[in-house]
């Protein structure tokens, strides 16, 4: 079992984190997203288009245009973002022998535990808002910008 995100989703989250972490009504172009968010330039337009269709971005074409958040970062969860980019995450397939556990067949031995695990993962993603993720991201970036700590002479002995 793999619990990973596609590159498309990773890049989309980077874009939204950048906009949510901006102190003002940030607006950026596809070229700026590519540079600032370290995304291959050809990948930005389809991701931005998907985020716009899903109601997460507002995009203005032309000179002076760009994209900005269409939602308040506090009002959108990481689960909302992932599902906007990946589609539904609900895997109905049984963990054992590829049958489905939804009433027609007998449930598998792992059914209840699998439902509990999925509920935990989905719940954690639903509880993390884009605003909270942006705050965490900013703290991480600030920590990484600090110069390396030089040990005191008493510590180096």
NUPA-423447 format. One record per residue: residue in one letter; z, y, x of N, C-alpha, C, O in turn. Coordinates in steps of 0.1 Angstrom, whole numbers, padded with zeros to 4 digits, always signed. Atoms other than C-alpha are relative to their C-alpha. Layout:
BEGIN
AZYXZYXZYXZYX
...
REM end
This chain:
BEGIN
X+0000-0012+0008+0000+0000+0000+0000+0012+0009+0007+0013+0019
X+0001-0012-0008-0009+0034+0013+0004+0012-0010-0002+0013-0020
X-0004-0012+0008+0008+0066+0000-0005+0012+0009+0004+0019+0015
X+0006-0011-0008-0015+0091+0017-0009+0009-0009-0013+0004-0019
X+0009-0009+0007-0035+0121+0005-0013+0000+0007-0014-0002+0019
X+0013-0001-0006-0072+0125+0011+0000+0013+0007+0008+0022+0005
X+0002-0012-0007-0084+0152+0034-0002+0012-0009+0003+0023-0008
X+0003-0010+0010-0097+0171+0004+0013+0006-0006+0015+0018-0007
X-0012-0004+0006-0062+0172-0011+0009+0008+0011+0015+0018+0008
X-0007-0007-0011-0046+0181+0023-0005+0014+0002+0003+0024+0003
X+0006-0013-0002-0070+0210+0027+0003+0009-0012+0006+0021-0010
X-0003-0008+0012-0064+0222-0009+0014+0005+0001+0017+0016-0003
X-0014-0004-0001-0027+0222-0003+0002+0011+0010+0010+0020+0008
X-0001-0010-0010-0031+0242+0029-0005+0014-0006+0002+0024-0003
X+0004-0012+0006-0051+0268+0010+0010+0006-0009+0013+0018-0008
X-0010-0005+0009-0025+0271-0017+0012+0004+0006+0019+0014+0002
X-0011-0004-0007+0003+0272+0007-0002+0014+0007+0007+0022+0007
X+0003-0013-0006-0014+0301+0026+0001+0011-0010+0008+0021-0007
X+0000-0011+0010-0019+0321-0006+0014+0002-0005+0019+0014-0007
X-0013-0002+0006+0016+0314-0019+0010+0006+0011+0019+0013+0007
X-0009-0006-0011+0032+0323+0015-0003+0014+0003+0005+0021+0011
X+0004-0014-0002+0014+0357+0016+0010+0008-0008+0013+0006-0019
X-0009-0009+0006+0037+0385+0008-0005+0008-0011+0002+0013-0020
X+0006-0008+0011+0013+0404-0014-0010-0009-0008-0010-0021-0006
X+0010+0007+0007-0014+0395-0038-0012-0004+0009-0022+0004+0010
X+0010+0004-0010-0034+0377-0012-0013-0004-0006-0013-0011-0017
X+0013+0004+0004-0071+0372-0015-0007-0004+0013-0006+0004+0023
X+0007+0004-0012-0092+0353+0010-0013-0006-0004-0015-0011-0015
X+0013+0006+0002-0128+0342+0014+0000-0014+0006+0009-0019+0012
X+0001+0014-0005-0140+0307+0022+0000+0000+0015+0007-0009+0021
X+0000+0000-0015-0146+0317+0058+0014+0003+0005+0018-0003+0015
X-0013-0003-0005-0111+0331+0061+0009-0012-0002+0017-0016+0006
X-0008+0012+0002-0096+0299+0046-0003-0010+0011+0006-0016+0016
X+0004+0009-0010-0116+0279+0071+0008+0003+0013+0013-0006+0020
X-0006-0005-0012-0102+0299+0100+0015-0001-0001+0022-0008+0008
X-0015-0001+0001-0066+0305+0088+0006-0014-0002+0017-0017+0003
X-0006+0013+0004-0060+0270+0073-0005-0011+0009-0002-0023+0006
X+0005+0011-0009-0079+0251+0100-0007-0011-0008-0004-0023-0007
X+0008+0009+0008-0104+0235+0076-0014+0001+0004-0019+0012+0006
X+0014-0001-0003-0140+0226+0085-0007+0009-0011-0005+0006-0023
X+0006-0009+0009-0161+0254+0069-0007-0006-0012-0007-0001-0023
X+0008+0006+0010-0183+0231+0049+0009-0006-0011+0004-0009-0022
X-0009+0006+0010-0152+0216+0031+0006+0010-0009+0011+0006-0020
X-0008-0009+0008-0138+0248+0018-0007+0003-0014+0000+0002-0024
X+0005-0003+0013-0163+0257-0010+0002-0010-0011+0006-0006-0022
X-0003+0010+0011-0160+0224-0030+0015-0001-0004+0018-0003-0015
X-0015+0000+0003-0122+0225-0027+0004+0012-0008+0011+0011-0018
X-0003-0012+0007-0120+0261-0038-0006-0001-0014+0001+0003-0024
X+0006+0002+0014-0144+0253-0067+0009-0009-0009+0011-0005-0020
X-0008+0009+0008-0122+0224-0078+0013+0007-0004+0018+0006-0015
X-0012-0007+0003-0090+0245-0076-0002+0011-0010+0007+0014-0019
X+0003-0011+0010-0107+0273-0096-0002-0007-0014+0003-0002-0024
X+0002+0007+0013-0119+0248-0123+0013-0005-0006+0015-0006-0018
X-0013+0005+0005-0083+0234-0125+0010+0011-0004+0021+0009-0008
X-0008-0011+0004-0070+0269-0131+0011+0005+0011+0020+0012+0007
X-0010-0004-0010-0051+0273-0098-0004+0012+0008+0004+0019+0014
X+0006-0012-0007-0074+0299-0082-0008+0009-0009-0014+0004-0019
X+0009-0010+0006-0091+0330-0094-0010+0004+0011-0005+0008+0022
X+0009-0004-0010-0123+0337-0075-0009+0011-0004-0014+0010-0016
X+0009-0011+0003-0143+0369-0074-0012-0001+0011-0009+0000+0023
X+0011+0000-0009-0178+0366-0059-0004+0014+0006+0000+0024+0000
X+0006-0013-0005-0196+0392-0038+0008+0007+0010+0019+0002+0014
X-0006-0009-0010-0187+0419-0014+0014+0004-0005+0016+0009-0016
X-0014-0004+0004-0149+0425-0014+0006-0011-0009+0017-0009-0014
X-0006+0010+0008-0144+0393-0033+0009-0010+0008+0012-0007+0019
X-0008+0010-0006-0124+0362-0025+0008-0007-0011+0006-0005-0023
X-0008+0008+0009-0099+0339-0040+0015+0003+0001+0020+0007+0012
X-0014-0002+0001-0063+0344-0051+0006-0010-0009-0001-0017-0017
X-0007+0009+0009-0037+0324-0069-0002+0004-0014+0000+0016-0017
X+0001-0003+0014-0042+0322-0106+0013-0004-0008+0014-0001-0020
X-0013+0004+0006-0007+0309-0112+0011+0005+0009+0009+0009+0020
X-0011-0003-0008+0027+0319-0101+0005-0012+0008+0005-0023+0002
X-0004+0011-0008+0038+0297-0072+0012-0008-0006+0013-0020-0004
X-0012+0006+0006+0071+0290-0091-0004-0009-0011+0004-0018-0015
X+0004+0007+0012+0051+0276-0120-0008-0012+0002-0012-0019-0008
X+0008+0012-0003+0031+0249-0103+0007-0009+0010+0012-0005+0020
X-0007+0010-0008+0044+0217-0088-0010-0006+0010-0023-0005+0008
X+0009+0007-0009+0030+0197-0059-0007-0011-0007-0018-0014-0004
X+0007+0011+0008+0023+0169-0084-0012+0006-0008-0023+0000-0008
X+0012-0007+0007+0001+0194-0104-0011+0002+0009-0023+0000+0006
X+0011-0003-0010-0018+0203-0073-0007-0013+0004-0019-0013+0005
X+0006+0013-0005-0023+0167-0061-0009-0005-0011-0020-0010-0009
X+0008+0005+0011-0035+0157-0096-0012+0008-0002-0022+0003-0007
X+0012-0008+0001-0058+0186-0097-0011-0003+0010-0023-0002+0007
X+0010+0003-0011-0075+0175-0065-0003-0015+0001-0014-0019+0005
X+0002+0015-0001-0071+0137-0067-0002-0007-0013-0007-0018-0014
X+0000+0007+0013-0071+0130-0104+0014-0006-0003+0023-0004+0005
X-0012+0007+0003-0044+0109-0120+0005-0009+0011-0003-0016+0017
X-0006+0008-0011-0020+0092-0096+0005-0013-0006+0010-0022+0002
X-0006+0011+0006-0009+0066-0121-0008-0013+0002-0019-0014-0004
X+0007+0013-0004-0019+0032-0107+0006-0010-0010+0017-0014-0010
X-0004+0010+0010-0018+0007-0136-0001-0014+0005+0005-0023-0001
X+0002+0013-0005-0028-0022-0115+0013-0007+0004+0022+0000+0010
X-0012+0008-0004-0001-0049-0110+0000-0001+0015-0011-0002+0021
X-0001+0002-0015+0012-0053-0075-0003-0015+0004-0007-0017+0015
X+0003+0014-0003+0007-0091-0078-0013-0004-0007-0014-0001-0019
X+0012+0006+0005-0026-0108-0084-0010+0009-0008-0017+0003-0016
X+0009-0009+0007-0044-0077-0097-0001+0000-0015-0010+0005-0021
X+0001-0001+0015-0036-0082-0133+0008+0013-0004+0014+0019+0004
X-0007-0012+0004-0023-0054-0154+0012-0003-0008+0013-0012-0016
X-0012+0002+0007+0012-0050-0166+0002+0011-0011+0008+0021-0009
X-0002-0010+0011+0010-0032-0199-0001-0007-0014-0008-0003-0023
X-0001+0006+0013+0018-0055-0227-0008-0012-0003-0003-0021-0010
X+0009+0011+0003-0011-0079-0229+0004-0013+0007+0004-0024+0002
X-0004+0012-0008+0000-0102-0201+0015+0001+0003+0021+0012+0001
X-0014-0001-0004+0034-0111-0190+0002+0009+0012-0007+0010+0021
X-0002-0010-0011+0049-0085-0167+0002-0008+0013+0007-0020+0013
X-0003+0006-0013+0050-0094-0130+0014+0001+0004+0022+0009-0002
X-0014+0000-0005+0082-0100-0110+0004+0014+0005+0015+0017+0007
X-0003-0013-0006+0079-0065-0095-0002+0011-0009+0000+0023-0005
X+0003-0010+0009+0070-0046-0126+0010+0011-0001+0007+0023+0000
X-0010-0010+0002+0103-0028-0133+0003+0008+0013+0005+0020+0013
X-0003-0007-0013+0109-0020-0096-0012+0009+0004-0010+0020+0009
X+0012-0008-0003+0073-0007-0092+0000+0013-0009-0003+0024-0004
X-0001-0012+0009+0077+0016-0123+0011+0010+0005+0009+0022+0005
X-0011-0009-0005+0110+0029-0109-0004+0007+0013-0001+0019+0015
X+0005-0006-0012+0094+0036-0075-0010+0011-0003-0009+0022+0003
X+0010-0010+0003+0064+0054-0090+0007+0012-0007+0004+0024-0004
X-0007-0011+0007+0088+0074-0112+0007+0009+0010+0007+0021+0009
X-0007-0008-0011+0108+0085-0081-0010+0008+0008-0007+0020+0010
X+0010-0008-0007+0077+0096-0062-0005+0011-0008-0006+0022-0004
X+0005-0010+0009+0062+0114-0091+0010+0011-0003+0007+0023-0004
X-0010-0009+0002+0095+0130-0099+0003+0010+0011+0004+0022+0009
X-0002-0009-0012+0100+0143-0064-0011+0010+0002-0009+0022+0005
X+0011-0009-0001+0065+0158-0063+0000+0010-0012-0004+0022-0010
X+0000-0009+0012+0070+0173-0098+0011+0011+0002+0010+0022-0003
X-0011-0010-0002+0103+0190-0087-0003+0010+0011+0004+0020+0011
X+0003-0010-0011+0088+0207-0056-0011+0010-0005-0022+0006-0007
X+0009-0010+0004+0072+0239-0066-0008+0005+0012-0004+0003+0023
X+0008-0006-0011+0044+0256-0046+0008+0011+0007+0007+0012+0019
X-0008-0011-0006+0068+0285-0040+0010-0006+0010+0012-0001+0021
X-0009+0007-0009+0094+0261-0025-0007-0006+0012-0002-0005+0023
X+0008+0005-0011+0068+0244-0004-0005+0011+0010-0004+0009+0022
X+0004-0011-0009+0055+0277+0009+0012+0006+0008+0010+0009+0019
X-0012-0005-0007+0091+0288+0018+0003-0010+0012+0006-0006+0023
X-0002+0010-0010+0095+0255+0037-0010+0001+0011-0007+0000+0023
X+0011-0002-0010+0062+0260+0054+0002+0012+0009+0000+0011+0021
X-0003-0012-0008+0071+0295+0065+0011-0003+0010+0011+0002+0021
X-0011+0003-0009+0104+0282+0080-0005-0008+0011-0001-0006+0023
X+0005+0009-0011+0086+0255+0099-0009+0008+0010-0008+0006+0022
X+0009-0008-0009+0060+0280+0112+0008+0009+0009+0005+0011+0020
X-0009-0009-0008+0088+0304+0123+0007-0008+0011+0008-0003+0022
X-0007+0008-0010+0106+0276+0141-0009-0003+0012-0006-0002+0023
X+0009+0004-0011+0075+0266+0160-0005+0012+0008-0010+0010+0019
X+0004-0012-0007+0068+0302+0170+0010+0004+0010+0007+0012+0019
X-0011-0004-0009+0101+0305+0188-0003-0005+0014-0009-0016+0016
X+0002+0006-0014+0099+0302+0226+0009-0012+0003+0020-0013-0004
X-0008+0012-0003+0112+0270+0241+0013+0005+0006+0014+0014+0013
X-0013-0003-0005+0149+0271+0247+0002-0004+0014-0001-0015+0018
X-0003+0003-0015+0159+0273+0284+0014-0004+0001+0023+0004-0004
X-0014+0004-0001+0190+0253+0291+0008+0009+0009+0003+0015+0019
X-0009-0008-0009+0220+0272+0305+0003-0008+0013+0001-0020+0013
X-0002+0007-0013+0229+0264+0341+0010-0011-0001+0009-0021+0005
X-0010+0011+0001+0260+0245+0330-0005-0012-0007+0000-0023-0006
X+0006+0011+0008+0238+0223+0307-0009-0008+0009-0011-0020+0007
X+0010+0006-0008+0213+0215+0335+0006-0009+0010-0001-0017+0017
X-0006+0008-0011+0238+0198+0358+0003-0014-0005+0008-0022+0003
REM end
